[in-house]
Amino acid sequence: QVQLVESGGGLVQAGGSLRLSCAASGRTFSTYAMAWFRQAPEPRKFVAGINWSAGTTYYADSVKGRFTISRDHAKNTMYLQMNSLKPEDTDVYYCATQGSPTGAFGSWGQGTQVTVSS
């Protein structure tokens, strides 16, 4: 099992930036990929993902060119740099891990609130 803790959310004005962090602990060696999702509306919506070893990245169309996902192996931490934020980016953001290319995202963090004011 992998334990995940998100941080970095907050309140920012439109056009501003935030950096979310997701610290992983436990059986991190079994991680194939990690990703960020947003909560509303359900089901949780994919935002960005990264292959843990290769570093290949994937983005939802709505965030391409504005958000950047990255990871630090030494710190077992994933990041989401969020630039040019819009009010519609307001949501609870979750990080999650995937153990294999076809597996489900089985471990989830508790979420961090991002609020963008207009």
N, C-alpha and C positions, 0 to 999 in steps of 0.2 A: 504494500500500500504506500502511496505517496501522499504526503501532507503538503498543502499549498496555503500560503498566506499572501493576500494581495494588500497593497498599500499605494498611496499616491493620489487617491481621488480627492475631489474638493470642488469648490465653487470658483468659476472663472468666467470672465466676460467673453462674449463672442469674438473670435479672432485670436484668442489667447491659446496657451499651451499647458499641457499637463504631461507628466510621465508616470505611468503606472508601473509598479513592480510586482512580481510574483515570485516569492521565495519558496523553493521546493526542498523537502527533507524526506527521509525514509528511503524507499526502494527506487531512488532516482535512476539507477543504472538500467532499469527496465523501460525507461521512457523512449518512445519512438518520436513523438511530436508533442508540442504544446501549443495551446491556442488561447485566444481571448474571445469571449462571447459577451453579448449584452442581453439583458433580461427581458425587456418589454418590446412588443407583446410576446407572450409565450407561443411556441417554444423558444428557448434561448436562440439568439441569432448569432451566427458566426461573424466575427470582425476581422481577425487576422490569425495566422498560424505559422509555425516554424518547425522544420524538421530538426530535431535536437542535435543530431550528429552532423548532418550535411549543411545545415543552416539555410536550406531552401525556404523561401517565404511565400505566403499566400495572403491575399487581401480581398475583402468584400469590395465590390465596385464603389460603394458609398464612401470608402475611406482611402482609396488609392490616391497617392500623391499628398496625403495629409498625415497619415499615420505610418509609423515605422516600427516593426517588431524586431526584437533582437534578443540574444541570450548570452549569458556569461557562464561558461562551463565551470570555472573555478568557484563561482559563488552559487551555482545551482539556481540561478535567477533568470527570469525572463522579464523583458521590459516592453512597454508600449509607449512610444513617444507620440503624443497626440498634438498636432499643430493645426492652426486655422480652425479651431473648434467652432461648431455651430450649435444653436439651441437644440436642434434635433439629435445631437449626439448625447444629450442628457439621458442618463440611464444608470443602472447598476451594472458594473462590468465584472465578469468572472474569468478566472483562468482555469484551465483544465489540462489534463495530460491524457495522452493516447499511448497505449502499450505496443501497438502493432499497426501496420498500414491499413488493415481492415477492421481493427478493433474500435470499440466505442471509447468515448472520452469518459474514463471511469473515475477519475479523482478530480474533485472540484474544490476551489477555495470558497471563502465565505462571501466574497463580493466586496466591491468598493464603489461608492457613489460618485458619479461625475455629474455635475450640474453646470450647464452653460447658460448664462443669462444674456438676454438680447439687449 
